[in-house]
Amino acid sequence: MNLKAVFNVVGILLILLAGILLVPLAVCFLYPQVPDPDHWSPRDAFTLATGFSGAVGWILWKVLPSGIEKLRDREGFAIVAFSWIAITFFGALPFYLTGVCPEFVDAYFESMSGFTTTGASILTDIDGVPRSLLFWRNLMQWLGGMGIIMLSLAIFPALGIGSFHLFKAEIPGGATVERMQPRLAETAKVLWTTYVALTLLEIVLLRFGGMDFFDAICHSFSTVATGGFSTHQASIGYFNSAYFETVIMIFMFLGGVNFALHYHIIHGNFLVVTQNPEFRFYVSMVVFCIVLTTWGLWDHSSSDSLGEALRRSAFNVVSINSTTGFATDDFNLWPDYLRILIVGIMMVGGCSGSTSGSFKVIRVIILGKVVIRELQKLVHPRAVIRIKVGKKPLDPDHIMNVMALTALFSGLTALGVLLLALLGVDLTSSFTASIAALFNIGPGLGQVGPAGNYSAIPTIGKWILIVWMLLGRLEIFAIMLLFLPMTWKK
């Protein structure tokens, strides 16, 4: 392991973070806050975080030799893991210094939840949080959605950071994402250009409907990133607007679509999109769940019209399926079979190569085909049956990767439930909190449902969920690789 090269690149990314922190610092001047004599002002907190991140980054960059040209997979995964841990630390400082999060674990939890686009929060009075910090929460999600390392690949190719090792280690489903341009830096630029365009379009549409400019920016950041942080405690339900819900729902859905398909849509290759098996499964799943949930809510509540049931179900199903986590309804109060459905689509998520978290649709398709193949082999034991997706045969290593990830996600979910239950958290909350953190969703059921938050989780439990969020965002392998002795051998 070339640790000098690893921390050299981490230093460059911390310098980039320092530059990004100037944006919420500027917001402090647009929305000045009355100073709290017991805590730092947001302006001072962001100033310190900016300077500290920049200084540490500059030292790592200048003191350590790069050796970036000799990067291997192991260094790529280490860079991604250490970068996310370090960036989350500096991102947490403004929350801690201003007293918005009195305990550092809460600040780190909020920061990790932001950068991993999980959307879980410990804040109990979001409406009372200074606007600069609310902006930073949503900006963190926007950066984390596509990935800050992906941003570095787009703007720093001359520094030699452009490496496929970093690309596939950070982007969700990175190993399955097609490179749309011959050069990786160009692929990163295409992805970020599409990402920015979607964000700007949503801001325009929300403003057109009358949403405050600040709220429009913040909610667009969280929507396209499928993150779920809102500037209000009641989330999107605060606005009680069918127009806002429709716009946000459309962009949540788009956030769950592979960004390579966005590229094809822009270039008019609609046949490629409609024939993509993952996209077709994703659309079918969303439509089926909306229909079932609409019927369930309409049948369950005599006061709801069919239109109101459709509005409630469509928004919340798309929000949970895309792993955004916005809410207009407390699905803790839904019938049990609908709550089970919600947990199920939480674990599936959106498409590979999207900003969505969770297991990904493509892996569910592959698992289904593995089951079908095993059933066929019971009838024809000597047959050689290849697993294909979209008429393309899959490499056996890819299939084994999916099987291994399935085992890891299942095992870690069970371990999280056990550990949280040992800490005194009720079973429903333990189960869904473990899923919501590991699958980067945000809200769960019980005390961590849409009407609650994670503030009551014990301190040790919060640290467990912090680790789970990071594991889920980097799809487990990037973190677990650091614990193998062979990783550190030359």
N, C-alpha and C positions, 0 to 999 in steps of 0.2 A: 504493500500500500504506500503510495507516494503522498504522504500527509502534507508535505510542503506545497505540492501542487493543489491539493484539496483546499487548504486554508487560504492559499493565494486567490483562488477563484471565489471563495467565501468572502474574502475581503473586498473584491470588486463588487459583489452583489450587495454588500453592506454600504458601499459608497453609493450605489444606485438607490438603495433604500433611503439614504440620507437625502438625496435629491428629491425623492418622492414625498418625504415628510415635510418638505417646504410647502407643499400644496395645502395640507390642513393647517399649517402655520399661517398661511395667507388667509385662510377662512377665519382664523381667530380675529383678524383685523376687520373682516366684514361683519362679524357677529361678536362684538366685544362682550365679555362676561364680567359681572361684578366680582371683584377678587374675594376669595375666601381666605380669611387670615390664618386658618389652620392648615391650608394646603397650597400647593403651587397653582398658579393660574394656568389655564390651557396654553397661553402664549409661551410662558416660561418652560412648561413641561415639553412642548413640542420643540422648543429651541434646544433644550438639553438633549432630547432624544435624537434630534438631527445632528448635533455636534458630536455626541457620543458615538453614534453609528458611523458617522463619517470618519472620525479619528481612529476607531478600531479598524475599520475597513482599510483606511490608508496605510496603517501600520502593517497589517497582514499582507497587503498588496506589495508594498515597497520592501519589506524586510525579507519575505519568503520568495525564493525563486519559483517561477511558474512551472516549468516542465509540462505545460498544458498539452504540448504536442504528443506526449507519451501517455495520454489518458487511456485507461482501459475501462471496462464495464464497472469494475469494483470501485475505481476512483469516481466514476460518474455517479454511481449510487450514493457514495459517501458524501460527495459535494451536495447533492440534492438533500440528503438527510440533515447534514450539519447546517446547511443554509436555511432550511425551514425552521430548525430549532433556534438559530441565532436571530433570524428575522422576526420570529414570533416574540422573542425576548425584547428586542428594541421596540417592536410594535406595541408591547404591553405597557411600556414606561409611562406614556401619557395618561392611561387609565389609572395607574397606581399613584403617580405623583399628584394628580388633581384630586384624589380621594373618591373618584367615581367608583373605584374598586378598592376599598380599604385594605384588603388582603392581597398580597402579590399573586397568590394562586388564582384568585378571581380575575385579576388583570390578565394573567397568562392564559387562563381559560378563555376569556373573551377574545383575546388576540388570536389564539390558535383556532377558535371557532370561526373567526373572521377569515383568516388566511386559507383555511381548509374548506371554506364555504359551507361549513356545517350549519351555522345559524342558531346553534344552542346559545342561550344567554343566561347570565346570572343577575342581570339588571332587573330591578323591580319597579323602577320609575323612569322609563326611557324618555318620557316627555320632559322630564326635568334635567336631563343630561345636556351640557353645553353643546351647541350646534357643531362646533369644530370637532368634538369627539364623536358625535353622531356621523359626521361626514367621514371621519377616519375609519369608523367601523365599516361603513359601506364601501369605502375605497379599498380597504383590506380585502373584502370579498371580491371586488372587481379584479384586483391584482391576482388573487389566489385562484380565481376561476380559470384563467388561461395559464397562469403560472408566472412568477416573477423571473424564473430562469428562462422561460420562453420569451419574456420581454427582453432579457439580456441577449438572447440569440438573435433577436430582431434588430437591436440597436448597437450591439457591440461585436459584430462579426470580425472587425479588424483586430480585436484583441485576441482572437484565436479561441474564443469560448465556444464557438459553434461546433458542437459535438453531438452526434447521434446518441452517445451514451447518456448525456444529460436529457435529451429530448424524450427518449423512451422511459427514463426513470421518473420524469415529473408528470407528463401529461397523462390524464386518466385513460387507460387503455392504450398507452403510447405504443406498445409493441404491435398493435393492430391498426394504427393510424397510417393512412397512406401519405406519402410525401408528394405534395402537389407540384413541387418544383424540384429540379435537379439538385439545387443547393439547399441545405437545411435552413440557412439564414433567410432565403427567399420564402421557404415554406412558413417560417415563423412570422415573416412580414405579412404574408397572405392571411394567416390565421388572425393576427392582431388587427389587421385592417378590417376584416369581416366583423370581428368582435367590437371594434370601435364604431363601425357603421351601424350595427344593430343597437348599440347603446344610444347613439345620437338619435336614431329614428324613434326609439321608445321615449326619450326625453321630449321630443317634439310632439308626439301623440299625447303624452300625459299633460303637457302644457296646454295643448289645444283643448283638452277637456276641462281645463281650469285648475289643475293641481299647482300648488306653489312651486316655484322654480327649484328651491332647495330640496323639497320632497321629491320632485320629479327626477332630479339628478341622483339622489340617494337610492330611490327605489329602482331606477333603471340600472344602476350599478349592481344591486343585489339580484335583480331579476335575470339579467343576461348571464350573470355568474352562477345562477341557480343557488344563491346563498341564503336569502330569506331574512336578513336583518332589515328591520323597519325603523323609521324615526318615531314611531308611536307604539305605546304599550299594546294597543289593540290591533296591531299589525294592519293589514289592508282593510280589516273590518272598521277601522277608524273612519274611513271615508264614506262607507255605505253607498258606493257608486257602482252601478252595473257597468258603466263605461270604463272606469278605471280597472275594474276586475277583468273585463274582457281584454283590454290592451295588455295588462300584465300577464294574463293567462296565455295569450298568444306567444309572448316573448319567453315565458317560462317553458312552453312547449318547444320553441325554437332553440332555447338553451340546452335542451335535452337531446338535440339532434347532432349527429356527427358533423363537425365543422367542415370536413371535406365535402359533405353533401351541400352545405351552404355555398361552397365554392362552385360546385356544379350547377346549382340553381342560378347563381349570378351569371354564369356563362351559358345559360340556356340548355344545359344538359339534363332536361327533366326526366328523360327515359332512364338515365342512370339512377336517379333518385327513386323513382317509382318502382324500379326493379330491385332495389337494394333490400335483401331479406330482413336485415335488422330494422330498417326504417318501417317496413310494412308491419312487422311484429309490434313495434313500438306504437304505431298508430292504432292498430287493432286492439292492443291492450288498453290504451287510453279510452277508446270509444266504448269497449265492452264494460270497463269499470265505471265509466260515467253513466251508462244506461242502467247498470245494476244498482248503483248507488242512488240514482234519481228515483228509481222504483222503490228502493228501500226506505228512503227518506219520506217520500210521498205516502207510502203505506204506513209508516211509523207515526207520522205527525198529521193529525186531521186538520190542523190549522194552516198547513203549507199547501199552496197551489202547486200544480205540476211545474209551472214556470219557475217558482221560487225554489222548489226542490232541485230542478235542473241547474239553476244558478249556483246553489250551495254545493252541489255535488261536483259540477264541472270544475270550478275553481280549485276546490280542495284536492280533488283527485289529481289534476294536472300538477298542482303544487307539490304534492307528496311524491307522485311518480317521477317527476323531474328532480326530486330531492331539493327543491327550493325551500319549502318550509313556511311560506307565507300562509296565513290562515284568515278566513272570514267566519269560521264556525268552530265550535269546540267539539271535535269528533269523539271526545271522551263520552259525550252524551248520545252518540249514535248507537243503533242496535249492535249487539255483540258480533254478528256475522259481518257487518260493515267495518267494524274495528279490526277484525281479523284480516279482512280484505286490504285495509289501509296498511297494516303491518306487512302484508305480502308484497304489495307494490313498492313499499319502502325499500325492500330488500332487492328488488329487481332494478329499479332506477331507469336511467335513459340509455342512450347509445354510447358506444365506445368513441373516444375522440371528441366528446362533448364536454361541457362544463359540469355535467351531472355527476353526482357521486354514485355510491352503491355498487352493486355487483356487475351491472351492465347487461343489456338485452342480449348481445351477441353471445355471452357466456351461457345464458339461460338456453338459447337456441342450441348451442353445442352440447350442453348437458342433456337436453331432450333427445338429440340425435344419438348420443352415446347410449342412452337407455333403450331407444328403439333398436340400435344395432345389437345390443346384448340380447334382446328378445328374439331378434331374427336368428342369431347364432344358436339359440336353443333349438330352433327348428332345423337350421342348416349349419351344424357345428363345424363343417369343413369349409364353409364359404368364406371368401375374403371380401369383406364389406368395408369400403372406404367411406369415411364421413365427409360429406360435402356441405358447404354453405354457399349458396348462390352459384351452383354448378362447379365450384372450385374445391378440389380435395384439400383437406386440412393436413398440415404436417403433424405427425404423431407427437412431436415435442410440444406443439401448441395445445393439443388436446390434454396432454399431461399437465401443462401449466394451468389450464382451466380446472382440472380435477384437484390439483394441489391448492389452488386459491379457494376452491369450494370448501375443502377440508379446513383451511386456515380461517376463513371467515366464520365457519360454523363453530370451530373450536374456540376462537377468541370471543365470539358472541356468548357462548356458554360460560367461559371463564369470567367474562365481565359480569354476567348475571350472578354468578356465584360470589364474586368478590363484593359486589354492591349489596347483595342480600346479607352477607356476613357483617357489613357495616350498618345494617339496620334499615336499609331501604326496602320498601314493600316490593313484592314479586313483580307486579305489573310494571311499576316504575323501573325496577332493575332491568327487566327484560327489554323494554322498549328504549331505555336510556342507553343500554349497551349497543343495541341495533342502531339507534339514532346517531351515536357518536362514531361507531366503526364504519357505518355506511354513509356518514356525512350528510345526515338529513336534517337534524335540528329537533323539532318537536316529536314527542313520543306520546305515551298514554300515562294515565295516573298523574302524579305530581309534576311530571315533565311534559305534560300535554300542552296544547295551544294556550290554555288559560293559566298555565303555571310556568315555572322555569326551573333552572338547575341550582338556584341559590341555596336550597335546603339540603343538597347532597353534601355529605361530610367531606372534609378537606382531602382525605386520602382518596375518596371516591372521585373527586374532581381531577386529581392527578392521574388516576386510572383512565378517566374519560379523555383527558388531554392526550395521553399516549394513544388511546384508541382512535381519536380523530386524526392524528398524524399517520398512524398505521393505515387507516382507511384511505386517506388522501393520496398516499404514495403506494397504495395497493400492496402493503405488507412487506413484500420482498425487499424493497429498498432499505427498510429499517432492520429486518431480521438478518439481512446479509452481514450487518455490522457485528453480529454476535457469533459469527462463525470464525473459528481460529484460522481457517484457510484464507479468509479475506485479507488478513494482516500479514500473511507470509509473502515473501518476494517470489 
